[in-house]
Amino acid sequence: MITIKTPAEIEVMHRANQIVAEVLEECAAAVRPGIATDDLDRLAEELTCKKGAKPAFKGYKPGDVVYPKSLCVSVNNEIVHGIPSSRRLKPGDIVGLDYGVLYKGFYGDHARTVPVGDIPESTRRLLRVTRDALYAGIARARVGNRVADISRAVQEVVEAAGYSVVTEFAGHGIGRNLHEDPQVPNYFRSGMPNPRLREGMALAIEPMVNEGASELEILSDGWTAVTADGKLSAHFEHSIAITSDGPIILSELANV
C-alpha cells in the first residue's frame, strides 16, 4: 500500500532528512586516508543523538541478520550495506556513505559516494555519472508520471555512459517506515509494477552503479553486497516528496 503524506508530515520528514544530510556532510568531511570505517560510524551516531534523532539502520532486521552498526560504509567494489569495522581507508579508495535516521516518527534516508584523497579521472567519472543518474530520476518524479519514468531516466544515463545498474536492490517509498511501497528500481522491464505518481508520495531514489557488470554477491556477514567482477561501484540517494510544483529534495542541505 502506498501512503500519501500530508504537508505537515512532509515537514517533519524534511527535518529528518536534513539531519541525515547534516550528519553525512560531516562524515564525508572526515573521510581521509588512515581513518577507520568504525570511526565514521561512531561520528554519525554521536551527531545524530545530539540532533535529537535515532540512527535508523542499527538493529534493523528485514530478514535473518540484524544490521549491527548505524552507518553503512561501502568501499570500492562494495555496492551497499558495508559494515563499519577497524578497516582503514587508503588513498585512492572510494567510499559509499549510506545513512538513515528516525525523527518524530518519520524516517530520513540519504547516501553519497566520496573519494579518499586523489582518485583517477575514470573513477571520478563513475561518481559523476551515478550522481547525474540520480538527478535525472528525480526530475521525472512528477505528479502524473509513473515509477517507470524515474527508472528509465536512471537507466538511460547509466547505460549511455557504459556502466550497469544494480538490479537486485531498488529505491523505495519512505515515511513512518524506512521501506514502504512502491519500490523504485533503477531499470525498467515490461510487466514490472508501475504505479502512477501522486502528490504527497515520498520516495527514496538511489542509483547503484557498477563500473563493470551488474552481478553481485553477498559476503558471509549477510549484508555486504560486492560486485561479482571486483570492479568499482558507486551509490547516491536522495529522499524526495512529490508535490504539485514538482519534486522537493528533502535530503539536500538547505544551504547548498
PLY file of the C-alpha trace (Angstrom):
ply
format ascii 1.0
element vertex 256
property float x
property float y
property float z
element edge 255
property int vertex1
property int vertex2
end_header
0.00 0.00 0.00
1.31 3.44 -0.97
0.84 6.01 1.78
0.19 9.67 0.97
1.80 12.17 3.32
0.16 15.38 4.50
2.04 18.69 4.20
2.64 18.58 7.97
4.12 15.11 7.74
6.36 16.14 4.87
7.64 19.00 7.03
8.69 16.51 9.70
10.27 14.31 7.04
12.13 17.34 5.74
13.72 17.86 9.14
14.53 14.15 9.46
16.28 14.24 6.10
18.08 17.47 6.90
19.53 15.72 9.95
20.73 12.88 7.72
22.24 15.36 5.26
23.99 17.29 8.02
25.44 14.10 9.50
26.62 12.79 6.13
28.20 16.15 5.33
30.33 15.88 8.47
31.12 12.22 7.86
32.18 12.99 4.28
34.42 15.79 5.56
36.03 13.31 7.98
36.90 10.83 5.22
40.67 10.72 4.77
43.43 8.15 4.35
44.00 6.25 7.59
40.59 6.74 9.19
38.82 3.56 10.28
35.31 3.00 8.98
34.25 2.39 12.60
35.32 5.97 13.38
32.86 7.24 10.77
30.12 5.08 12.30
30.74 6.48 15.78
30.75 10.03 14.43
27.42 9.52 12.68
25.74 8.09 15.77
27.11 10.78 18.07
25.97 13.62 15.79
22.54 12.07 15.32
21.89 11.77 19.04
22.93 15.40 19.56
20.33 16.42 16.97
17.51 14.63 18.79
17.15 11.71 16.35
17.96 7.99 16.34
20.03 6.02 13.82
17.62 4.09 11.61
19.82 1.21 10.49
21.22 -0.02 13.81
19.32 -3.15 14.81
17.41 -3.24 11.51
16.33 -6.80 10.65
14.49 -7.20 7.34
15.46 -10.89 7.21
17.51 -13.22 9.37
20.51 -10.98 10.09
20.46 -7.83 12.23
22.44 -4.85 10.96
24.92 -4.16 13.78
26.01 -0.59 13.09
24.49 2.85 12.45
26.18 3.82 9.18
26.66 1.78 6.02
30.21 2.27 4.73
30.88 0.57 1.39
34.42 0.72 -0.02
35.46 0.33 -3.68
33.73 -2.79 -5.06
31.27 -2.90 -2.16
27.93 -1.79 -3.58
25.86 -1.25 -0.43
25.49 -2.31 3.22
29.18 -2.39 4.06
29.56 -2.88 7.83
31.96 -0.47 9.59
34.98 -2.11 11.20
38.62 -1.46 12.06
39.38 -1.31 8.32
41.27 1.85 7.45
40.69 3.80 4.25
43.53 4.17 1.79
44.41 6.88 -0.73
42.54 6.27 -3.97
39.62 4.44 -2.35
36.03 5.48 -2.88
33.58 5.10 -0.03
29.80 4.99 -0.12
28.16 6.50 2.95
24.51 5.47 3.38
22.61 6.70 6.42
19.14 6.98 7.85
17.53 8.43 10.96
14.23 8.25 12.80
12.91 11.63 13.93
9.49 12.28 15.49
8.09 9.10 13.96
9.41 9.61 10.42
12.47 8.37 8.58
15.12 10.11 6.52
17.47 8.31 4.13
20.39 9.64 2.07
23.61 8.32 0.51
26.65 9.63 -1.29
29.96 8.24 -2.53
33.12 10.22 -1.83
36.79 9.89 -2.80
39.58 9.20 -0.34
42.26 11.64 -1.42
43.05 11.78 -5.12
41.32 9.32 -7.43
41.72 8.72 -11.18
39.54 10.63 -13.62
37.93 7.35 -14.67
36.73 6.86 -11.10
35.56 10.46 -10.84
33.50 9.83 -13.97
31.77 6.86 -12.29
30.80 9.05 -9.34
29.69 11.88 -11.61
27.51 9.64 -13.79
25.89 7.99 -10.76
25.02 11.38 -9.29
23.72 12.60 -12.66
21.54 9.49 -12.92
20.04 10.26 -9.51
19.09 13.78 -10.54
17.73 12.56 -13.88
15.43 10.23 -11.96
14.38 12.96 -9.54
13.47 15.24 -12.45
10.90 12.67 -13.61
9.28 12.35 -10.17
6.25 14.44 -11.07
2.54 14.11 -10.50
1.01 12.08 -13.32
4.21 10.29 -14.29
4.84 6.70 -13.27
7.60 4.93 -11.36
8.92 3.66 -14.70
9.64 7.23 -15.78
12.10 7.50 -12.87
13.55 4.05 -13.54
14.07 4.66 -17.25
15.71 8.04 -16.67
18.25 6.49 -14.29
18.94 3.54 -16.59
19.40 5.70 -19.68
22.04 7.91 -18.06
23.95 4.94 -16.64
23.93 2.76 -19.73
24.73 5.65 -22.09
27.95 6.08 -20.09
28.86 2.40 -20.48
28.08 1.34 -16.90
25.48 -1.04 -15.46
22.72 -0.55 -12.91
22.35 -2.93 -9.98
19.06 -4.76 -10.42
18.87 -6.65 -7.12
18.36 -3.52 -5.00
15.95 -0.65 -5.54
14.77 2.66 -4.19
11.59 2.72 -2.17
8.82 4.67 -0.55
9.66 6.20 2.81
7.72 7.72 5.69
6.72 6.18 9.03
8.62 3.12 7.84
12.12 3.09 6.42
11.00 0.99 3.47
7.50 1.47 2.09
5.72 0.90 -1.21
6.38 1.47 -4.01
9.71 0.01 -4.98
11.67 2.33 -7.29
14.01 0.20 -9.43
16.89 1.74 -11.34
15.82 -0.03 -14.53
12.56 -0.98 -16.21
11.29 -4.15 -17.83
7.83 -4.83 -19.21
5.48 -6.30 -16.62
7.09 -4.66 -13.58
4.75 -2.84 -11.15
4.38 0.72 -12.38
2.14 2.87 -10.16
1.29 6.43 -11.07
2.96 9.17 -9.04
0.68 11.26 -6.85
1.06 14.40 -4.79
2.12 13.54 -1.25
4.15 10.46 -2.13
7.65 10.31 -0.62
10.35 8.27 -2.30
13.99 7.39 -1.74
15.63 7.23 -5.17
19.04 5.55 -5.10
21.03 4.53 -8.17
23.70 1.91 -7.50
26.01 1.86 -10.49
28.72 -0.65 -11.32
31.79 0.10 -13.38
31.54 -3.40 -14.83
28.71 -5.96 -14.89
25.58 -5.72 -12.75
26.00 -9.07 -10.98
26.70 -9.05 -7.26
27.50 -11.33 -4.36
26.62 -11.09 -0.66
29.52 -11.63 1.75
29.40 -14.04 4.69
28.36 -11.23 7.06
24.91 -11.44 5.45
24.89 -7.76 4.50
27.77 -6.50 2.38
26.96 -6.61 -1.35
30.00 -6.60 -3.65
30.41 -6.58 -7.41
30.91 -10.11 -8.70
33.69 -8.98 -11.05
35.54 -6.94 -8.41
35.10 -3.65 -10.23
34.10 -0.39 -8.56
30.57 0.62 -7.60
29.03 3.97 -6.63
25.82 4.87 -4.80
23.91 8.13 -4.45
20.48 8.59 -2.84
18.02 11.34 -2.01
14.66 11.22 -0.29
12.10 13.36 -2.08
8.49 14.45 -1.79
6.25 14.75 -4.83
4.25 17.97 -4.95
2.07 19.73 -7.48
5.02 22.04 -8.16
7.46 19.20 -8.79
9.78 17.13 -6.60
11.24 18.53 -3.38
14.59 17.03 -2.40
14.15 16.55 1.34
17.72 15.36 1.95
19.53 18.15 0.11
21.14 20.57 2.54
19.12 23.77 2.77
22.24 25.95 2.47
23.52 24.17 -0.66
0 1
1 2
2 3
3 4
4 5
5 6
6 7
7 8
8 9
9 10
10 11
11 12
12 13
13 14
14 15
15 16
16 17
17 18
18 19
19 20
20 21
21 22
22 23
23 24
24 25
25 26
26 27
27 28
28 29
29 30
30 31
31 32
32 33
33 34
34 35
35 36
36 37
37 38
38 39
39 40
40 41
41 42
42 43
43 44
44 45
45 46
46 47
47 48
48 49
49 50
50 51
51 52
52 53
53 54
54 55
55 56
56 57
57 58
58 59
59 60
60 61
61 62
62 63
63 64
64 65
65 66
66 67
67 68
68 69
69 70
70 71
71 72
72 73
73 74
74 75
75 76
76 77
77 78
78 79
79 80
80 81
81 82
82 83
83 84
84 85
85 86
86 87
87 88
88 89
89 90
90 91
91 92
92 93
93 94
94 95
95 96
96 97
97 98
98 99
99 100
100 101
101 102
102 103
103 104
104 105
105 106
106 107
107 108
108 109
109 110
110 111
111 112
112 113
113 114
114 115
115 116
116 117
117 118
118 119
119 120
120 121
121 122
122 123
123 124
124 125
125 126
126 127
127 128
128 129
129 130
130 131
131 132
132 133
133 134
134 135
135 136
136 137
137 138
138 139
139 140
140 141
141 142
142 143
143 144
144 145
145 146
146 147
147 148
148 149
149 150
150 151
151 152
152 153
153 154
154 155
155 156
156 157
157 158
158 159
159 160
160 161
161 162
162 163
163 164
164 165
165 166
166 167
167 168
168 169
169 170
170 171
171 172
172 173
173 174
174 175
175 176
176 177
177 178
178 179
179 180
180 181
181 182
182 183
183 184
184 185
185 186
186 187
187 188
188 189
189 190
190 191
191 192
192 193
193 194
194 195
195 196
196 197
197 198
198 199
199 200
200 201
201 202
202 203
203 204
204 205
205 206
206 207
207 208
208 209
209 210
210 211
211 212
212 213
213 214
214 215
215 216
216 217
217 218
218 219
219 220
220 221
221 222
222 223
223 224
224 225
225 226
226 227
227 228
228 229
229 230
230 231
231 232
232 233
233 234
234 235
235 236
236 237
237 238
238 239
239 240
240 241
241 242
242 243
243 244
244 245
245 246
246 247
247 248
248 249
249 250
250 251
251 252
252 253
253 254
254 255
